Amino acid sequence: MPDDPGVAELADLLEEAAGTFHDETAFRAKAELMSGVAHLRAADRLGGLLPAVTLWHLHQTLQRADAARGA
């Protein structure tokens, strides 16, 4: 494991861990891990935009919550 892994390195480590599941009983666990890998890779692609995108989504959620309370 790197001393200070970035998002891409964490995705690689998680993907490696998911690769250890080979039987049918672990299918759901592997799918969950691969979903995490996809999210980490998406966050890595966003790079410096991630905080801005997160704040935009938070703002939209708060607006919808306010509108739902008012209805």
C-alpha positions in Angstrom: 0.0 0.0 0.0 1.4 3.5 -0.9 2.3 5.8 2.1 -0.3 8.4 1.0 -2.5 6.9 -1.6 -4.5 9.1 -3.9 -8.0 8.3 -5.3 -6.6 6.3 -8.2 -4.4 4.2 -6.0 -7.3 3.5 -3.7 -9.3 2.4 -6.7 -6.5 0.0 -7.7 -6.3 -1.5 -4.2 -10.0 -2.0 -4.0 -10.1 -3.6 -7.5 -7.3 -5.9 -6.4 -9.3 -6.9 -3.3 -12.4 -7.5 -5.4 -10.4 -9.8 -7.6 -9.9 -12.2 -4.7 -13.6 -13.2 -4.7 -14.2 -16.1 -7.1 -17.1 -18.1 -5.9 -20.8 -17.5 -6.4 -21.5 -16.8 -2.7 -19.2 -13.7 -2.8 -20.8 -12.3 -6.0 -22.7 -9.5 -4.2 -19.6 -8.5 -2.2 -17.5 -8.4 -5.3 -20.2 -6.3 -7.1 -20.3 -3.8 -4.2 -16.5 -3.5 -4.2 -16.5 -2.9 -8.0 -19.1 -0.3 -7.5 -16.8 1.4 -5.1 -14.0 1.2 -7.7 -16.1 2.9 -10.3 -17.0 5.7 -7.9 -13.3 6.2 -6.9 -12.3 6.3 -10.6 -15.0 8.8 -11.3 -13.8 11.0 -8.4 -10.3 10.7 -9.8 -11.4 12.0 -13.2 -13.1 14.9 -11.6 -10.0 15.9 -9.8 -10.2 19.5 -8.6 -13.8 19.8 -9.6 -15.0 17.3 -7.0 -15.7 19.8 -4.2 -17.6 22.1 -6.6 -19.7 19.2 -8.0 -20.4 18.0 -4.4 -21.5 21.4 -3.3 -23.8 21.8 -6.3 -25.5 18.5 -5.6 -25.8 19.5 -1.9 -27.4 22.8 -2.9 -29.9 21.0 -5.2 -30.8 18.6 -2.5 -31.4 21.4 0.0 -33.6 23.3 -2.5 -35.7 20.1 -3.1 -36.0 19.6 0.6 -37.2 23.2 1.2 -39.7 22.9 -1.7 -41.0 19.6 -0.3 -41.5 21.1 3.2 -43.4 24.1 1.6 -45.7 21.8 -0.4 
